[in-house]
Amino acid sequence: MNRRTFLGQGAALSSGLLLSGCLGRLGFETQSAWRDPPLVEDRPEAVYYPAIIEGMGMYGTTTAGDIGFALMHSFPHRFWNLTGSRKTKVVVQSDDSVHLMASVWDTETETILPVDVSVGISNSDGQVSSTNLWPMISPNMGFHYGDNIALPGEGQYDVTLQVGPLQMARTDPLKGRFTQGQSATMQFTFDTSETYNLEIRRLGEKAGTRGTVDLMEMEMIPEPVVPAKSELPGQLLHEDQSGDATMLVALVDGDHRFSDTAGPYLFVSPRTPYNRVMLPRMALSATINRGGDTIDQGSLQATLDPDLGSIYGMTLDGLRSGDTVRIAVQTPPQLARHDGYETAFIDMDPIEFTVE
């Protein structure tokens, strides 16, 4: 099913307008009919199957320096922004034309880069749009950047994707790189018959139940996922859930890739509970207690590693059996969310365990 068919059925059922031309007037010329597609009622405070999954099309990829860029498109759709723990619904406006999406990665290691991304769009008449894309997460795409964009009409456009410097620590061979902004320019053709006829999947009885769909296979773009539990280095200390995010806590000793100082390195690898999608833009802290005394505490530094993706870590003086470790989430992932993720990863309780 594509969006034209879906909206046609929905408008006919909800309003009874069956006269020739009515659906056209209500649908794609004004785009008012797609502002509120079905939304599951009584959604769990967790990752869930949404009512529908919206398709995606590829405009193309390019590189600038050692950064890869991909530009994708879909029809405009709602999402939720998160500021701290406050969630705000973003609805489709009447002049929104396309949901424009981007992915950015290091071409050497194929590591997804959690950077700031902006777009400037122009045609033969000059600039028509300029905005910052939201870092966001969706069931079928995982972590990416996107926003609803208003365009003056169909036709060819130039788009400049601008990324800022990487605002987090990084390990080799990422260390010392991505300290400056970078930009790339591409062309795309906005064709409503292409974008508005992308597939829509109804999820039927699954809608509203805990779980999610598989990530889309995109051969040209690295997957925004972190390694499986069995692939983490060092010693896995603990696995827990917080706000429905899976939190893996591990300890690495003697690996100077993570720290130049002596002592073991404690890190947390958060991920979505089903597809292991990376969860950047968090703030975490750790407190280590021994015999009732606090022996170490501090913020966990957001770090990008080519093998582990986005992690949060700190160097410890030492860790013994019987020590108690408490990981607190100061700020949940500052990511916009599509249907299926908007109720998860917000109220995130601390996790606590005793080292064995």
KAMODA-V274849 format. One record per pair of residues at least 12 apart in sequence whose ideal C-beta (glycine too) atoms are under 7 Angstrom apart, sorted by the first residue. I is the first residue (numbers start at 1). J is the second residue. Records with the same first field share a line. If there is no record, write none. Layout:
I = J + J
This chain:
1 = 199 + 200 + 202
2 = 197 + 198 + 199 + 200
3 = 34 + 75 + 196 + 197 + 198 + 200
4 = 196 + 197
6 = 200
7 = 27 + 33 + 34
8 = 23
11 = 23 + 26 + 27 + 33
28 = 192 + 196
30 = 94
31 = 76 + 92 + 94 + 96
32 = 94
34 = 75 + 76 + 92
35 = 91 + 92
37 = 52 + 77
38 = 51 + 52
39 = 51 + 339
40 = 207 + 208
42 = 208
43 = 208 + 343
44 = 210 + 343
45 = 343 + 344
46 = 210 + 244 + 343 + 344
47 = 210 + 212 + 244 + 272 + 273 + 274 + 340 + 341 + 344
48 = 208 + 209 + 210 + 340
49 = 203 + 206 + 207 + 208 + 209 + 211 + 212 + 340
50 = 139 + 203 + 207 + 339 + 340
51 = 203 + 207
52 = 200 + 201 + 202 + 203
53 = 139 + 140 + 201 + 203 + 213
54 = 74 + 75 + 77 + 198 + 200
55 = 74 + 198 + 199 + 200
56 = 72 + 74 + 141 + 198 + 216
57 = 72 + 73 + 74 + 194 + 195 + 198
58 = 72
59 = 71 + 72 + 73 + 188
60 = 186 + 188
61 = 220
62 = 184 + 186
63 = 107 + 184
64 = 182 + 183 + 184
65 = 182
66 = 106 + 107 + 108
67 = 104 + 106 + 107 + 163 + 182
68 = 105 + 107
69 = 102 + 104 + 161 + 184
70 = 102 + 103 + 220 + 221
71 = 102 + 159 + 186 + 188
72 = 101
73 = 98 + 99 + 100 + 101 + 195
74 = 99 + 101 + 195 + 198
75 = 99 + 195 + 196 + 198
76 = 92 + 96 + 97 + 98 + 99 + 148
77 = 92 + 99
78 = 90 + 91 + 92
79 = 136 + 336 + 337 + 338
80 = 336 + 337 + 342
81 = 134 + 336
82 = 334 + 335 + 336 + 337 + 346
84 = 331
85 = 332 + 346 + 347
87 = 342 + 346
92 = 148
95 = 150
96 = 148 + 149 + 150
97 = 149 + 150 + 151 + 190
98 = 149 + 151 + 190 + 195
99 = 146 + 148
100 = 119 + 146 + 147 + 149
101 = 144 + 145 + 146
102 = 117 + 133 + 144 + 145 + 161
103 = 144 + 221
104 = 117 + 163
105 = 222
106 = 174
108 = 173
109 = 173 + 174 + 306
110 = 222
111 = 174 + 304 + 306
112 = 143 + 222 + 224 + 278 + 309
113 = 166 + 178
114 = 135 + 168 + 280 + 281 + 310
115 = 163 + 164 + 166
116 = 132 + 163 + 164
117 = 133 + 145 + 161 + 163
118 = 131 + 132 + 133 + 162
119 = 131 + 133 + 159 + 160 + 161
120 = 160
121 = 149 + 157 + 159
122 = 157 + 158
123 = 155 + 156 + 157
128 = 151 + 152
129 = 149 + 150 + 151
131 = 147
133 = 145 + 146 + 147
134 = 146 + 147 + 336
135 = 281 + 335 + 336
136 = 335 + 336 + 337 + 338
137 = 277 + 335 + 337 + 341
138 = 338 + 341
139 = 212 + 213 + 338 + 340 + 341
140 = 213 + 215 + 216
141 = 216
142 = 215 + 224 + 225 + 275 + 277
143 = 224 + 277 + 278
144 = 224
151 = 190
154 = 190 + 191 + 192
155 = 189 + 190
156 = 187 + 189
157 = 187 + 188 + 190
158 = 185 + 187
159 = 186 + 188
160 = 183 + 185
161 = 183 + 184
162 = 181 + 183
163 = 181 + 182
164 = 181
165 = 178 + 179 + 180 + 181
166 = 178 + 304
168 = 302 + 303 + 304
169 = 301 + 302 + 303
170 = 303 + 304
171 = 257 + 258 + 303 + 305
172 = 257
173 = 306
174 = 304 + 306
211 = 274
212 = 274 + 275 + 340
215 = 275
224 = 277 + 278
225 = 275 + 276 + 277 + 278
226 = 269 + 271 + 276 + 278 + 308 + 309
227 = 307 + 308
228 = 276
229 = 248
232 = 248 + 250 + 269
233 = 252 + 255
234 = 250 + 251 + 252 + 253
235 = 250 + 251
236 = 248 + 250
237 = 249 + 250 + 251 + 325 + 353 + 355
238 = 353
240 = 351
242 = 329 + 348 + 349 + 351
243 = 332 + 344 + 345 + 346 + 347 + 348
244 = 273 + 344 + 345
245 = 270 + 271 + 272 + 273 + 279 + 345 + 348
246 = 271 + 273
247 = 268 + 270 + 327 + 351
248 = 269
249 = 268 + 325 + 327
250 = 267
251 = 264 + 266 + 319
252 = 264 + 265
258 = 313
259 = 315
261 = 315
263 = 315 + 316 + 317 + 318
264 = 316 + 318 + 319
265 = 313 + 315
266 = 286 + 313 + 314 + 316
267 = 311 + 312 + 313
268 = 284 + 300 + 311 + 312 + 327
269 = 308 + 311
270 = 282
278 = 309 + 310
279 = 310 + 333 + 345
280 = 310 + 333
281 = 333 + 334 + 335
282 = 312 + 329 + 331 + 332 + 333
283 = 330 + 331
284 = 300 + 312 + 327 + 328 + 329 + 330
285 = 298 + 299 + 300 + 328 + 330
286 = 298 + 300 + 314 + 325 + 326 + 327
287 = 326
288 = 316 + 319 + 323 + 325
289 = 323 + 324
290 = 320 + 323
296 = 316 + 317
298 = 314
300 = 312 + 313 + 314
301 = 313 + 314
319 = 355
320 = 355
321 = 355 + 356
322 = 354 + 355
323 = 355
324 = 352 + 354
325 = 352 + 353 + 355
326 = 350 + 352
327 = 350 + 351
328 = 350
329 = 348 + 350
332 = 345 + 346 + 348
333 = 345
